């Protein structure tokens, strides 16, 4: 029987039973009551096998013949067309699963485990991808993503004024692409993401807003003492410049961490700003913060409200559990309530810069002692490994003098830097209960 033509195919009508029309070379048109389908029949290892090429007229006669020739070519190379089809179906299935979102989430889960990210940092990384990347390219397979598609995502972030976020998102995407290469889901040549993708300029370095002018600091202290909001918030506000620890560290403090007899606050590693592995290391020491008498008075004042155990600065909202901490934005919100711009004037974290600057300028204390109070490690070579001095006695004297200085500034007393800093710091000379303060000329 010769080859089929279009007239024969169109004229073929269904019968009581399905039947086949041969086009030669193993290609057949199967005619059924519900339509016409192209079938390719061949023998493999002595057994009959067949493949479907699709229905007519969606697959034309010419297309069916081309597919038949392709399958015959595979057989000539020793490839079983049916096995080849099964493998292709599997590759297509894997490709559909190999979307950017799935690959990025797999990288994120692995990175969180390998790098021991904190829960907060891990949430921030994946949230950036969920907001800025997944809605646009998350459903695309890794191989099909074009550089321009990613660049548009990064520029959307940059155009909203969030250049630093755009940098961080690009870094996460870069890691996701490299992860796809590492697990064999993407050819190295397909990984186009690098530190230059998107042409993003370097973000401008921006420090936490801080007040370093003594007169302006005195005004802020008076405003804090006149704060009419929540009494727990007011206590946290007052302690922030006194102790100048990280806001998160202060927010997570427990009454069990306070030793009133030794006037000491013991900050466990898990509440400090440390890498996750270091928080879990039993050899990591707690950070000790000596408490001046002013801080002790503030803590004793709120002890009946939130003590004697659990969070010191717990949320006082209605229906709030007694184990719930106050919000991490509480301090900055209170400062804004007082009329301060937390981006340009002062922020909760900025009290650290305030203290670090003025303790050196007005009280003359050694930088190393101040750094240890800030929970910074020694910057000398191998300092973090070998230099474990806490300077606790020196810091006790320093922080009491600092608290006294803040009282003077709040009381509008004029102060000036020490004339002989090294001598005054070493001797701790007292002048009317305060150290190193001389009337401004």
N, C-alpha and C positions, 0 to 999 in steps of 0.2 A: 504494500500500500504506500502511495506517495505521501508527500508532506501535506499538511493541512493548509487551507487558505482562509481568509476572513469570511468569505461567503459560506463555507462549510461550517465554520464555527457558529456563526449567527443563525444558520438554519437548523442546527442541532436542537431537537426538542426533547424534553424529559419523557421517559417511558415508565412502564410499571416498575422496572428495576433500573438502577443506575447502570451506565455503560461507559466504555472508554473509547476515545478516538486517538489513534496513534499519529504522532508527527515524526516519528523516527528518532533514532539515537537515544532511546529511553524516555522521551518526553511524551506525555499523554494528557488529553483533556478529559476529565471525568465529568460526566453530565448527570446531574441529580435533579430532583424535583425542586430543590431550593437553590439551584444555581450551577455554575460551571467552575471547576477548579483545576489548576495545572498540577500534574503529578510527575515526578521524576522517579523512574524505577531503574534499579540496577542490582547486580549480585555482588555480595561481599562475603568472602569465605564460604562460597557455595550456597549462601542463603539469600532469598529475596529481601530487598530493602527498598524503602521509598521515602521521598521527601515531598513536602507540599511547597509550591512556589507562589501560592496565592490565587485569588479568584479572578476570573475573566468578567468584565473587561478592565478591571483595575490594573491587572497585569496583562499587557498586550501579548500577542503572539511573538513579536520581536523580542520583547523583554524575557519571555519564558524561554525562548531559544538561547538567548545570551546566558541566562542562569544555568541552563542545561550544559552549555559548553564549559562554563566555569567549573561545574561539578565534575565533568568528565576530565578536565585538566587536573583536578585534585586527585582523582582516582589514578591518573597516569603517574602521579608523583607518589603513589602509595598511601594517600590520605583517604580515610573513610569519610565521605561527605556528611554522613549522619553524625559521626563523632565531632567533626569540625563544626557542624551546626550547633551541637550541644555545648561545645566549648565557647562558641561565640555568644550564645544566649547567656552563659554564665558570666562572660566578660562584660556583657551589657548590663547584667544585673548588678555586678560589682561596681560598674561605672555609675549606675544610678545611686548607689549607696555612697559613692565617693564624692559627696558634695562638700563644699567648703565648710558648711556649718558642722557637719558630722566630723570632719577631719580636725577642725579647730577645737571642738569640744573634746575629742580624743587627746589632742596635744595638751589642752588645758588640764585635763584630769591627770595625765602623766607628769606634767610639769609641777602641778601642785604636790604630787607625791614625792617626786625626785628632789625638788628644791625646798620642800617643806614650807610652803607659803602659809602665812596666817590666813584664817578664814576670811577676814576683812579684805585682804589684798586679793585673794583669789576671786572673791565676789566682784571686786572692782574691775578686774581684768575681763571676766566673762560678760559683765554688764556693759562695758564699752563695746564689745563685739556685738552684743544683742541690740544695742541702740544704733550703732553707726555702720555696721557691716552686714549682718545677717539679712536684714530686710531687702537688701539690694543684690547681693551675690551669694547669700547663704545656700540657696537651692541649686546653684550651678555646680557642675562637676569641676574638679580642680583643673583639669586639662583645658576646659573651655573658657575659663576666665581670662579676659583680656586686660592688659595693663591699664587701658583707659578706663575700664569699669572700676578698678580699685582706686585709681587717681581721683575719679569723680567723688568717690566716697570720702577720701581724705580731704579733698578741697571743700566739701560741704561742712566738715568740722572746722577747718581753718577759717572759712568765711564767716562763721559765727563767732569768731574771736577766740576759739579754743585751740590755739596752736600746740600747746603742750599735750593736750588730749590727742590731737592728730598724730603727734610723734609717738605717743604710747600705743595708739591703735595700730599704726604702721609696724611697730616693733612686734606686736602680738601676731599680726598677719604674717610677718616675715617668719616667725617661729612656726606658725601653722604650716606654711608652705615647706619649710625645711623638714618638718616632721613627716609630711607626706612623702618627701623624697627618701627619708631615712627608713620608712616602713615599706618602701617599694611601690607606693601608690601613685607616684609621679616621677617622670623622668627628670633628672637633674637639669636638663636643658630647658625644661618648662618652668623652672622656678625663676621668675623674673623679679621677685621682690627683694629689695636691698635697702640700705640706709639712704639711698638717693631717690627712691621711688616717690613720685609725687612732687619732687622739687620743693619740699617744705623747708623754709628757713629755720635756723636754730632759734628756739624760743628765748626771749629776753629773760635773763636771770632776774628773779623777783624774790625778795626776802620778805619774811613776815613783818607786817606793820608793827612798829615799836616806837615808844616815846623814850627819848634819851635826854630830853631837856628837863632839869630838875624842877623848874617852876611848873611846867606843863604836867609833869608826873605828880606833883603835889596837888594840882587841880583835879587830876583824875582820881587820886586817892580820896579826896574830899567828896567827889561825886559818888564813889563806891560806898563810902560810909553813909551817905545820905540815900542810898538805894532803897526804894519803897516796895520792891517786889518780894518774891518768895524768900523766906528767911534762909533756906538751905542754899539757894542761888547766891544770896548775899554773902554767906559764909565762904562759898567757893570763890566768889569774886575777891574777897578780902585775902584769902590764902594764896591766890595766884601770884601776886607780886611779892608776897612775903617769902614763899618757898621756891618760886620760879622753876617748878617741875613741869613736865609735859602735861597738857590739859587732859589727855586720855589717862595718864597715870594717876592724876588727882581724882578724876571722875570714878575710877575703878577702886579707889582706896576703901578698905574695910576697917571697921573698928578693931578687929583682931590684929591689924597691922600697927596699931598705935600703942606705944609703951609710954604711959603718962609719967611713970616714975623716972624713967631714963630720958624723958622728953625726946623720944625717937620714933620716927616713922620708918618701918621696915617694908620696902617695896619688893614683893616677890618677883622673880624673873619673868613669870608668865604675864605680868601686868606692865612690863617694860617694853620699850621699843627695841626689840632684838629679833634676830632671825629665829624662825620657828625651832630649828634644831637646838639653838642655844637656850631657848626658853625651857626646852625639855631636858637639857643636860643637867644632871644633879650637881655637877661641879660649878655651875654658874651661880655666883653669890647674889644675895639680895642687895638691892641698892639702899643704903642707909641715909636717911634725911634727918638731921638734927632739927628739933623744933624750938624756935625762940619762944619766949614767954607769951608774946602776943598771939602766936599761933595756938598755943595751949589754951589760952583764954577763949579763943573763937571755937575751938573744938569742944571744950567743956560746955559752952553755951548751947550747942546744938545736940549734945549727947542725949538729953531727954527726948529729943524728937525722933532720932533715927537709931540710937544705940539701944542696948550696949553691944550688939553684934550685927553682922551684915554690912551692906554698903553704907558708908558715911553720907554720901550724896545721892541718896536714892530718889527716885521720882516721887513727887508729892501729888501727882495727878490723881483725880478720883478714880477708883477701881484699879489703881496700879498695885501690883504685887509688891510686897515689902522687900523682895530681892531684886527689884528692877532698878537699874541705875538711871540717873538723870541723863538727858539727851547729850550727845557729844557736841551739840550746837548751843547748849544752854549758856555757856559763858559768853560767846560772841553775840548771842541774841540779847543778853543783858547789857553788854557794852553798847550795842546799837540802841537799846532803849534809853541809855544814858546820853545818847546823842553823838556817839563816836562812830566814825567810819572804820569798819574792821578790815577794809582793804588798804586804806591809806594812812590811818592814824595809829590804831592799836588793835591787836588781836590777842586771843588767849595765849597763843604760843609766843607772841611777841614779848611777853613779860620776861622771858628768858634772855632775850637780847637786851632788854632794858636793864636787868640786874647785872648781866655780864659786863655791860659798858660802864655803868655808874659805880659798881663796886670797885672796879679798877681805877676809875678817874677820881672818885671822891673818897674812897677808903684805902686805896692803894694795895689791895690784896694781890698776891701772886696769881698769875693766869692759871697755873696748873691746879691750884686748889679750887678755883672757881669752876674749872672744867670738870673736875671730879664731882663737884656738887651737881653739875648739870648732867651727870651720868655719862660723860664722854670719856673714852679711854685715852691713855697717853698716846701722843702723836709721835713719840720717839720710835726709832726702829725696834721692832719686836716688843714695843711697849705693852701691847695688849696681852702678850703671853707672859712677860716677866715682871712688869711693873704693876703690882696689885695694891699699891698703897691707897688707902681711902681718905687719909688726912682728916679723920673724924674730929679730933680735938680742935684742929685749926678751923674746920668748918663750923664747929659749934660757936666759936668766938666770932667768926665772920658773919654768920647768919643773924646772930643777935645784934651785932653792930648794924647790919643792914636793916633789920626790923626797926631799930632805934632811929636810923636815918629816915626811914619812911614816915615814922611818927613826926619827926622834925619837919619834913617836907609838907606833910598834911597840915601841920600847925603853922605853916608859912614862916618857919624859921629859916633865915638865910644861911646857907652853908657854902663852903669853898673846899677845893681839893686840899689834901694834906700837903704841907710844905716839905716834910721829910717822911716820905711814904715808908721806906724800908724800916726805919727806926720805929715809927708808930705801929706798924703791923707786927713787928717782932715783940714789942713791949706790951702792946695792948693798953696803952695809957688811957686812963679814964678822965673825961672832962665833963662834969655834971651828969655822969651816968652814960655818956655817949663817947665814942672813940673817934678821934681824928677829925672832928668837926670844928671849924673856926669860923667866927663871924665873917661874913662877906664884907669886903671894904667898900 
